[in-house]
């Protein structure tokens, strides 16, 4: 696969619902009540229940996995959590919008892809990137 710096990956939109948070909690064994209990979330200063940071990170990585066609081609992935994704109990949930762009071509057959994940028009991950094997 030939990839050039500046290549924009196809955008990805993912809706997270409270049911997704329950499923993720079961899979990850992260049952922190800020991810399912409105009272607890509000008692600690959050506006409502929030998505797990690692779930948000996983959702953002899908843009690269779907583009490259092989999740095993992602050789490095990292980010910091900037803002929470607030997930209302309204049946619609929260829309996470992900964009990405190739920013560097390495001599070892990998490229760096910068990733932006946004909720409610604001970035939720800081410095998100993936290094992807393309050759």
Buried (B, 14 or more C-beta within 10 A) or exposed (E): EEBEEEBEBEEBEBEBBBEBBEEBBEEEEBEEBBBBEBEBBEEEEBEBBBBBBEBBBBBBBBBBBEBBEEEEBBEEBEBEBBBBBBBBEEEEBBEBBBBBBBEEBEEEEBBBBBBBBBBEEEEBBEEBBBBBBBE
